[in-house]
């Protein structure tokens, strides 16, 4: 223990003996102090005008782009993200800041006719104040960017608490962002639950991404204070494969969504539902595709499935498949690091945890369905509703699925993974609380509508 708080230690999941940093958590008092400094900086940040905010966000994008290889290498080392994915994530973060750099120039209200007589009625969106952001380790640059950039564009200041496992990434992001922004406008507070609770207790608007249990607690605390909150949480996502689908192509998409980044994405596929005659060919094709996924050192550009974030995550993934029929994978490679091979199981009994809980690892269940209606019932039967992929050659079938699936996003003939940052992102049921993230939806979340009446004297 230190005077400030417990020591945060960040390990390389591909080489647990490699320690990136050890730093004391600042504690609740310093976290609230960061929010107070952000409050003090917010009026000037807003009054500086659209041009200043736009230029600052564009400068952040330039800074990230200049450091792109360094940042990708840091994500590889700290969170075990395969190099190709790490580079793509940093490029997405750059694009996000550039996208929201244009947002300060967007209209923020409307003029309405008075009900009677002269005068003006105006509606105008204004920032909340300080945005408290709590982000996970699996996308250490993209998720903080898609929360912070719209918040800043709208005129808020930001205090960000990254996951402890991504502390080095969060602190490096802060160094780059702060070079482009005035003091106090963007602050990163490392730490764990103590710092997170303090941030939720002090911020004017809260955005969280992480586990369902923690997200639900964050939402309750924020709502009790009357503070706007959004919480993006888990997913138990399904891929539905119809008999008329291109089975080999569907298997390739699903394998990528199961095993990419060791399945450590809320949009990863964890249930594969084969309809009718699709079952037998899909069983073979998907097992083959998963066995062919390159597993290994995330620093190798050819790697698709790297290590899991820690030993507990690796053991949970491996232990969950015990007693089930394993079609592919289910083993631990003989090498340092927290690795597990991409796994496909079937004949899972009703009530099994795999049918109700998110594993967050490279593991999927193969399930049979009699027809599309049966597949939709299976898909909708879980507590989550984030994303579903549907694989079919029939547009009518695809459109039918769109209307009946209880998920926030549906992807036709594409992997369940993959996010378009200019479109709303979020799910139903226990996957999401509050308004959507990303795109113009984010700008609405980080602002509130005010109505003004201007009457002549």
VENNOR-V915925 format. One record per residue. N is the residue number from 1. RES is the residue in one letter. OMEGA is omega in degrees with one decimal (999 if undefined). D_FIRST is the distance of its C-alpha to the first C-alpha in Angstrom with 2 decimals. Layout:
N|RES|OMEGA|D_FIRST / N|RES|OMEGA|D_FIRST
This chain:
1|X|174.5|0.00 / 2|X|179.0|3.78 / 3|X|-177.2|6.91 / 4|X|-176.6|8.04 / 5|X|-179.3|6.01 / 6|X|-177.8|4.75 / 7|X|174.0|6.28 / 8|X|178.7|10.00 / 9|X|-178.8|12.12 / 10|X|-178.8|15.86 / 11|X|171.3|18.37 / 12|X|-177.3|22.14 / 13|X|175.8|23.71 / 14|X|179.9|26.80 / 15|X|-172.3|24.98 / 16|X|177.0|21.60 / 17|X|-179.9|21.05 / 18|X|-179.5|21.29 / 19|X|-178.7|17.92 / 20|X|-179.1|18.70 / 21|X|167.6|15.48 / 22|X|-177.6|11.74 / 23|X|179.4|10.67 / 24|X|172.0|8.02 / 25|X|-173.3|9.49 / 26|X|-178.9|11.46 / 27|X|-174.8|11.50 / 28|X|-176.4|14.85 / 29|X|-179.2|16.19 / 30|X|177.4|16.22 / 31|X|177.6|17.63 / 32|X|176.2|20.40 / 33|X|177.1|20.95 / 34|X|177.6|21.66 / 35|X|179.4|24.14 / 36|X|177.4|25.76 / 37|X|176.7|26.28 / 38|X|175.4|27.75 / 39|X|-178.1|30.03 / 40|X|-177.4|31.24 / 41|X|-170.4|32.05 / 42|X|-178.5|33.80 / 43|X|-179.8|37.21 / 44|X|177.0|37.92 / 45|X|179.1|36.82 / 46|X|-175.4|39.32 / 47|X|176.9|42.07 / 48|X|173.9|41.97 / 49|X|-175.3|44.10 / 50|X|-176.3|44.55 / 51|X|-179.1|45.38 / 52|X|179.6|42.20 / 53|X|178.5|39.96 / 54|X|-179.1|42.02 / 55|X|-179.6|41.84 / 56|X|179.4|38.07 / 57|X|175.4|37.53 / 58|X|177.7|40.05 / 59|X|174.8|38.19 / 60|X|178.3|34.99 / 61|X|179.2|37.14 / 62|X|179.7|38.51 / 63|X|177.2|35.10 / 64|X|180.0|33.94 / 65|X|-179.4|37.28 / 66|X|-177.9|37.05 / 67|X|-168.2|33.66 / 68|X|-178.7|34.67 / 69|X|177.2|34.59 / 70|X|-179.4|31.23 / 71|X|178.0|29.76 / 72|X|179.3|31.48 / 73|X|178.5|30.12 / 74|X|177.1|26.54 / 75|X|176.3|27.10 / 76|X|-173.9|28.58 / 77|X|-173.4|25.66 / 78|X|-176.0|22.74 / 79|X|174.4|24.35 / 80|X|-179.1|27.25 / 81|X|177.4|29.96 / 82|X|-170.3|33.33 / 83|X|-179.0|34.55 / 84|X|178.3|37.60 / 85|X|179.9|35.65 / 86|X|177.4|33.00 / 87|X|179.5|35.84 / 88|X|179.3|37.49 / 89|X|179.1|34.38 / 90|X|177.1|33.99 / 91|X|177.6|37.73 / 92|X|178.2|37.43 / 93|X|177.3|34.69 / 94|X|-179.0|37.09 / 95|X|179.3|39.91 / 96|X|179.6|37.95 / 97|X|177.7|37.29 / 98|X|179.2|40.96 / 99|X|-177.2|42.15 / 100|X|174.2|40.35 / 101|X|177.4|41.35 / 102|X|-173.1|44.79 / 103|X|179.6|43.67 / 104|X|179.7|43.74 / 105|X|-178.3|47.50 / 106|X|176.0|48.06 / 107|X|-179.2|49.86 / 108|X|-179.8|47.61 / 109|X|-177.3|50.32 / 110|X|175.9|53.97 / 111|X|-177.4|57.00 / 112|X|176.1|59.01 / 113|X|173.8|62.48 / 114|X|-179.5|62.81 / 115|X|179.5|64.35 / 116|X|175.9|67.15 / 117|X|-178.7|68.22 / 118|X|178.7|66.64 / 119|X|179.9|62.93 / 120|X|170.6|59.99 / 121|X|-177.3|57.35 / 122|X|167.6|54.20 / 123|X|-172.6|51.19 / 124|X|179.2|48.22 / 125|X|-178.4|44.70 / 126|X|-178.9|41.94 / 127|X|179.5|38.19 / 128|X|-176.5|35.78 / 129|X|179.0|33.49 / 130|X|176.6|29.88 / 131|X|174.6|29.26 / 132|X|-174.0|25.84 / 133|X|177.2|25.56 / 134|X|-169.8|23.30 / 135|X|-177.7|24.23 / 136|X|-177.6|23.85 / 137|X|-167.6|23.24 / 138|X|172.9|26.83 / 139|X|-167.6|28.54 / 140|X|177.5|25.95 / 141|X|-175.7|28.70 / 142|X|-176.7|31.55 / 143|X|173.3|29.94 / 144|X|-180.0|28.05 / 145|X|-176.2|31.41 / 146|X|170.2|33.58 / 147|X|-173.1|31.54 / 148|X|-174.2|30.93 / 149|X|178.7|34.39 / 150|X|178.0|36.50 / 151|X|179.7|34.25 / 152|X|179.9|34.63 / 153|X|-178.3|38.31 / 154|X|177.4|39.00 / 155|X|173.9|37.57 / 156|X|162.9|34.11 / 157|X|-168.2|30.97 / 158|X|164.9|27.98 / 159|X|-175.1|24.22 / 160|X|170.6|23.04 / 161|X|177.7|19.92 / 162|X|175.1|20.30 / 163|X|179.6|19.02 / 164|X|-178.4|15.76 / 165|X|-179.1|18.13 / 166|X|-176.0|20.17 / 167|X|-179.1|17.73 / 168|X|178.0|19.65 / 169|X|-179.2|22.90 / 170|X|179.8|21.91 / 171|X|177.7|20.87 / 172|X|175.6|24.07 / 173|X|-179.8|26.12 / 174|X|179.2|24.88 / 175|X|-178.4|26.03 / 176|X|-177.2|29.44 / 177|X|-176.5|29.93 / 178|X|176.8|29.00 / 179|X|-176.0|31.67 / 180|X|-172.7|34.27 / 181|X|175.0|33.11 / 182|X|-179.6|32.92 / 183|X|176.5|29.65 / 184|X|-176.5|27.79 / 185|X|179.6|29.86 / 186|X|-178.4|27.39 / 187|X|172.8|23.60 / 188|X|177.3|21.00 / 189|X|177.0|17.66 / 190|X|176.6|15.29 / 191|X|-177.0|13.11 / 192|X|-173.9|13.89 / 193|X|-178.8|15.49 / 194|X|-179.9|13.98 / 195|X|178.5|15.32 / 196|X|179.0|18.41 / 197|X|179.5|19.30 / 198|X|-179.9|19.07 / 199|X|179.6|21.28 / 200|X|-178.1|23.78 / 201|X|-172.8|24.00 / 202|X|-174.4|24.93 / 203|X|-179.7|26.91 / 204|X|176.0|30.72 / 205|X|-172.0|31.12 / 206|X|173.4|28.75 / 207|X|-174.3|29.14 / 208|X|166.6|27.11 / 209|X|-178.5|27.57 / 210|X|-174.4|25.92 / 211|X|-179.1|26.35 / 212|X|-178.1|28.89 / 213|X|-178.4|26.68 / 214|X|-179.6|24.15 / 215|X|178.5|27.06 / 216|X|178.6|29.02 / 217|X|177.3|26.24 / 218|X|-178.6|25.87 / 219|X|179.9|29.65 / 220|X|-179.0|29.95 / 221|X|-178.5|27.51 / 222|X|-178.2|29.25 / 223|X|177.0|32.70 / 224|X|177.2|32.06 / 225|X|-175.7|31.48 / 226|X|-177.0|34.61 / 227|X|176.4|32.78 / 228|X|-177.1|34.28 / 229|X|168.6|32.16 / 230|X|179.5|32.70 / 231|X|174.5|30.79 / 232|X|-168.4|31.73 / 233|X|-168.8|30.71 / 234|X|175.6|32.11 / 235|X|173.1|35.43 / 236|X|-162.9|37.60 / 237|X|-177.7|40.15 / 238|X|167.8|43.61 / 239|X|179.0|46.16 / 240|X|-178.7|49.74 / 241|X|179.1|52.34 / 242|X|-177.9|56.01 / 243|X|-177.6|58.83 / 244|X|-178.1|60.25 / 245|X|168.8|57.06 / 246|X|-169.6|56.87 / 247|X|-179.0|54.99 / 248|X|179.7|53.90 / 249|X|177.9|52.60 / 250|X|179.5|50.84 / 251|X|178.4|49.22 / 252|X|178.5|47.98 / 253|X|-176.5|46.48 / 254|X|178.5|44.84 / 255|X|178.3|43.46 / 256|X|-178.5|41.82 / 257|X|177.0|40.33 / 258|X|-167.0|39.09 / 259|X|179.8|37.67 / 260|X|-175.5|36.88 / 261|X|178.0|33.20 / 262|X|176.4|32.97 / 263|X|-173.9|33.84 / 264|X|178.1|30.56 / 265|X|177.7|32.34 / 266|X|179.3|33.09 / 267|X|-179.2|36.71 / 268|X|176.4|36.99 / 269|X|177.4|39.92 / 270|X|174.8|39.13 / 271|X|179.0|42.56 / 272|X|-174.1|45.84 / 273|X|-178.8|48.92 / 274|X|-176.2|52.19 / 275|X|173.9|55.29 / 276|X|-174.5|58.41 / 277|X|178.0|59.77 / 278|X|-170.8|56.68 / 279|X|-173.8|54.78 / 280|X|179.2|56.24 / 281|X|179.7|56.30 / 282|X|178.0|52.83 / 283|X|-178.8|51.41 / 284|X|-175.3|52.72 / 285|X|-177.6|51.96 / 286|X|176.5|48.37 / 287|X|178.0|47.55 / 288|X|-178.6|49.07 / 289|X|179.4|47.22 / 290|X|177.6|43.82 / 291|X|-178.0|44.60 / 292|X|-179.0|45.51 / 293|X|179.1|42.23 / 294|X|179.1|40.68 / 295|X|177.5|37.35 / 296|X|-175.4|35.22 / 297|X|-178.9|33.22 / 298|X|178.0|32.38 / 299|X|176.9|33.18 / 300|X|-176.1|36.77 / 301|X|-179.3|38.82 / 302|X|-176.3|40.76 / 303|X|174.6|37.83 / 304|X|-178.3|37.86 / 305|X|178.1|35.45 / 306|X|-178.6|32.25 / 307|X|167.8|29.17 / 308|X|-168.9|27.36 / 309|X|178.7|23.89 / 310|X|-175.3|22.15 / 311|X|-179.9|23.24 / 312|X|178.6|23.26 / 313|X|178.4|25.52 / 314|X|-178.1|27.76 / 315|X|178.8|28.15 / 316|X|-179.7|28.92 / 317|X|-176.9|31.61 / 318|X|-175.2|33.19 / 319|X|-175.4|33.08 / 320|X|-174.5|34.65 / 321|X|-178.4|37.92 / 322|X|179.4|38.57 / 323|X|-180.0|41.97 / 324|X|176.4|43.23 / 325|X|-175.7|45.95 / 326|X|-179.7|44.30 / 327|X|179.2|46.52 / 328|X|173.5|44.28 / 329|X|-179.9|40.93 / 330|X|-177.3|38.54 / 331|X|176.8|37.35 / 332|X|179.6|34.35 / 333|X|-179.7|35.35 / 334|X|-179.7|34.97 / 335|X|177.2|32.65 / 336|X|179.1|28.98 / 337|X|-173.0|27.07 / 338|X|-174.7|26.99 / 339|X|169.0|30.69 / 340|X|-179.2|33.21 / 341|X|176.9|36.88 / 342|X|-167.7|38.41 / 343|X|173.3|39.76 / 344|X|178.9|42.69 / 345|X|174.7|43.51 / 346|X|-178.1|46.36 / 347|X|179.6|47.87 / 348|X|-175.7|44.76 / 349|X|177.2|45.62 / 350|X|179.2|45.46 / 351|X|179.0|42.22 / 352|X|-179.7|40.17 / 353|X|-179.9|36.63 / 354|X|-179.6|37.77 / 355|X|-178.2|40.28 / 356|X|-171.4|37.86 / 357|X|177.7|34.33 / 358|X|179.0|32.96 / 359|X|-176.7|31.86 / 360|X|177.4|30.63 / 361|X|-175.3|31.93 / 362|X|-175.9|35.26 / 363|X|178.0|37.23 / 364|X|178.5|40.25 / 365|X|174.3|42.74 / 366|X|-176.4|46.49 / 367|X|176.1|48.42 / 368|X|174.1|52.21 / 369|X|-178.1|53.91 / 370|X|-177.8|57.60 / 371|X|-177.4|57.95 / 372|X|-179.4|56.14 / 373|X|177.6|56.06 / 374|X|179.7|54.40 / 375|X|178.9|51.85 / 376|X|179.1|51.04 / 377|X|177.7|50.54 / 378|X|-179.5|48.12 / 379|X|-174.9|46.21 / 380|X|-171.3|46.01 / 381|X|-175.4|45.12 / 382|X|-178.3|41.32 / 383|X|-176.4|38.89 / 384|X|177.8|38.17 / 385|X|-175.9|40.52 / 386|X|-175.1|39.16 / 387|X|174.9|41.66 / 388|X|171.2|44.64 / 389|X|179.8|46.69 / 390|X|-175.8|50.40 / 391|X|-176.5|52.53 / 392|X|174.4|56.29 / 393|X|-174.1|59.38 / 394|X|-179.6|60.76 / 395|X|178.8|59.89 / 396|X|178.0|61.21 / 397|X|179.7|58.82 / 398|X|-179.2|55.91 / 399|X|176.7|56.85 / 400|X|178.4|57.21 / 401|X|-179.9|53.68 / 402|X|-174.9|52.35 / 403|X|-171.6|53.75 / 404|X|-178.5|52.61 / 405|X|-177.0|49.08 / 406|X|177.5|46.39 / 407|X|-176.9|43.88 / 408|X|-179.5|42.88 / 409|X|176.9|43.96 / 410|X|-178.9|46.76 / 411|X|-176.5|47.44 / 412|X|178.6|50.89 / 413|X|178.8|51.39 / 414|X|176.2|47.97 / 415|X|176.4|44.55 / 416|X|178.4|42.33 / 417|X|-179.1|39.74 / 418|X|-175.4|40.30 / 419|X|174.0|39.77 / 420|X|-169.8|42.11 / 421|X|178.9|39.98 / 422|X|178.0|43.02 / 423|X|178.4|43.64 / 424|X|-179.7|41.89 / 425|X|176.3|39.16 / 426|X|-174.9|38.19 / 427|X|-180.0|39.28 / 428|X|177.0|40.49 / 429|X|-174.7|39.29 / 430|X|178.1|35.62 / 431|X|-173.7|35.29 / 432|X|171.1|35.23 / 433|X|176.1|34.99 / 434|X|-176.5|36.58 / 435|X|179.9|38.49 / 436|X|173.2|38.73 / 437|X|170.3|36.77 / 438|X|-178.7|38.33 / 439|X|178.5|41.79 / 440|X|177.9|43.34 / 441|X|180.0|41.69 / 442|X|179.2|38.38 / 443|X|177.0|40.11 / 444|X|-179.1|41.41 / 445|X|-175.5|38.04 / 446|X|176.6|36.45 / 447|X|173.0|39.42 / 448|X|-177.8|41.37 / 449|X|175.5|45.13 / 450|X|179.0|46.77 / 451|X|-177.9|50.49 / 452|X|173.5|52.53 / 453|X|179.7|56.08 / 454|X|-178.5|58.09 / 455|X|178.4|61.35 / 456|X|176.7|64.00 / 457|X|999|64.77
